[in-house]
Each structure stands twice: as structure tokens, then as C-alpha cells.
Amino acid sequence: MGLLAIRVHTTATLVRLLRNQAGSSGLLTSVGGVLDKQAVNVLSTTPPDAGFRYADVTSITQEYPTVPSEVGTTEKG
């Protein structure tokens, strides 16, 4: 089972659990890409007072230092 299928399955499972518990919330975390991106989903049976919110944090994360990956490099010699 691929990562996307696992995320879909866990989201559906959490939704089913939350529907049976009014007033409850749930948290899902996952990784994407080649394990270099993190995702967080917060689900609740109660809508937020301020309505739906979405935050693209791409620009914020690019402010942090990075370490070059050596995956896929080969040394000859």
C-alpha cells in the first residue's frame, strides 16, 4: 500500500471515529514526497468559530537552514 493510500485510509478511519463521538477532535500527521514533507490535519466534529483556515507555510520553512542530502550520490574510485 502506497503512502497516499495509507493517508486516505487513516483519514477515513479518523472521520468514522469522530462521527461516533460528538464534540471530539482528531489529529493526523503524515509525510509526503520522498519523506521530506510533513503534513498535519486537525479534524473536529465542531466547526471553528472563525471558519475554515488554510496556511501555506512554504515561505516560512524556507527561512530555516538546510543540509544537503547525499542520497543517490556515488563515489568513484
C-alpha positions, 0 to 999 in steps of 0.5 A: 500500500502506497503512502497516499493510500495509507493517508486516505485510509487513516483519514477515513478511519479518523472521520468514522471515529469522530462521527461516533463521538460528538464534540471530539477532535482528531489529529493526523500527521503524515509525510509526503514526497520522498519523506521530506514533507510533513503534513498535519490535519486537525479534524473536529466534529465542531466547526471553528468559530472563525471558519475554515483556515488554510496556511501555506507555510512554504515561505516560512520553512524556507527561512530555516537552514538546510543540509544537503542530502547525499542520497543517490550520490556515488563515489568513484574510485 
